[in-house]
């Protein structure tokens, strides 16, 4: 009878263990479904990640520009002057086209 009781206890223990592991897997599955269906939360997360990338890109750009300005000021100011002239030229062309 002792062996039968031990077998029942062992079987109950295994069943309880299976139930607990099933509950954990079900909880993980439900959490994953909830995360996928929570659109506002996903949008906020995507926005925050995009913002972080943009901030880093701006910071890297400033660092690069400052390095170029310090090392090659003539080239940097020449490019800026050329860009300014291009903007003015496009503005003049647009203004002339509006008069015709």
HELIX and SHEET records of a PDB file:
HELIX    1   1 UNK A    2  UNK A   37  1                                  36    
HELIX    2   2 UNK A   39  UNK A   71  1                                  33    
HELIX    3   3 UNK A   73  UNK A   99  1                                  27    
END                                                                             
